[in-house]
Amino acid sequence: MKIKYHGHAFVHVNTDKHNIVLDPFISGNPVCDVKLDGFKCDFIIPTHGHGDNFGDTLELAKNNDALIIAMNEIAIYCTNKGLKAHPMNTGGAFNFPFGRVKLTIAHHSSSLPDGTYAGDAHGVLMTIDGKNIYHAGDTALFYDMKLIGEMQNIDCAFVPIGDDFTMGVDDAVKAVEFINPGVVVPVHYNTFDIIKADAQEFKRKVESIGKKCVIMKPGDVLEI
């Protein structure tokens, strides 16, 4: 399985048969390495409704006839716009053609760019081809991350480190301790001045607790 990183919190999972994207922030993303035109995906999972996470969900879904997997309120919003959507809620899980998706807690706000209420923000736990991938979404540190790591072996985790809107470096290191992933990738930092963070500092601190950290640049690919 190949996981591509396209900047900010935009993660793209490629299997032999499917393309799954999370938080597809392309338009207006100064660090994104791909263009909206011609981008292919089969499933879209926004962690919440903010513009830098919901991003280009509507356009991508329309262009690709893709299924949107999202919090119930976001799914209804997308369905009302004539798109295909599967509604979920925090703690729920469902089996899709590519694998299993479970929505986890995330402590963060959520509304769509037009101000529509978008339900709770959440993290995403995906089980694909026997691998567990956890995208924490935009979130503060919370102790139940320890349960996420205890209840399944996390092969790869994506955690925000940009501070101000989410965890900063030190809280994110504690999150890694709780989640105990095989490898962690920092996200949601350095896209804008307000979320500047030192990924190398995060890497050093993660490695000091015996965990593996990979810093990905937009366009990089991680195989798990």
URVENGI-V273559 format. One line per field, one symbol per residue. burial: b if it has 9 or more other ideal C-beta (glycine too) atoms within 8 Angstrom, else e. A space follows every 50 residues. Layout:
# URVENGI-V273559
burial=???
This chain:
# URVENGI-V273559
burial=bebbbbbbbbbbbbbeebbbbbbbbbeebebbeeebeebebbbbbbbbbb ebbbbbbbbbbeebebbbbbbbbbbbbbbeeebbbbbbbbeeebebebbb bbbbbbebebbbeeebebbbbbbbbbbbeebbbbbbbbbebeeebbebbe eeebbbbbbbbbbebbbbbebbbbbbbbbebebbbbbbbbbeeebebebe bbbebbbebebebebeebeeebeb
